[in-house]
Amino acid sequence: MVVEEKELDQEIKKETNSEEVDSEERTLEDSEPEVAEPEAENAEDNTASETETAKKKSFFGREKKEKTNKLQEKIDELEDRVKRQMAEFENFRKRSEKEKSAMFETGAKSVVEKILPVVDNFERGLAGLSEEDQKQPFAEGMNMVYKQLITELEKLEVKPIEAVGCEFNPEFHNAVMQVESEEYESGIIAQELQKGYTYRDSVVRHSMVAVVQ
């Protein structure tokens, strides 16, 4: 009986030891993969997240760049349009000023042309007076009015054309006759029949002259 109890106790101890060893092995086996697997999953998640973030950044970067390029193109187009309109306006302003100046010149020349016959009459009237008549108050008054008229015309840049003793120039002179002269050579103006005038270097009336043959 004693021997049987001892043998029974030994078998129970063996079984207990065997179960403890098996339990420790199972615990080690279960613990090893549980530690490794989460790390691998986290690494894969992080990589996927970084890839997705990079893709989003690239997409939004391209989109922002495209919008910036379109906006710059629009700005360039508007600037070009403004420059064209400014150039057109400047051309219009210069053209208007030129037309206005031309109209003023035409109107001024027309007025001067109407005044010149009055000047001619003053000159003819004063030239026909004798020395005694020129001393009369009436003649002196006429002479003063004539000088004032000539002064005002000079202020408007109206000037008489030089004729006698000058070479004939069809741009300023109108030859109505030819004469012989011992004083002047051929082609020189010997006599002025009607005085000519210019207005700002533009001929208002040609001089009527007699030219040496």
Salt bridges, closest charged atoms under 4 A:
GLU63 OE2 - LYS67 NZ 3.87
GLU77 OE2 - ARG81 NH2 3.31
ASP80 OD2 - ARG84 NE 2.87
GLU90 OE2 - ARG93 NH2 2.41
GLU97 OE2 - ARG93 NH1 2.80
GLU105 OE2 - ARG200 NH1 2.85
ASP120 OD2 - ARG205 NH1 2.76
GLU123 OE2 - LYS195 NZ 3.30
GLU152 OE2 - LYS155 NZ 3.65
GLU157 OE2 - ARG200 NE 3.82
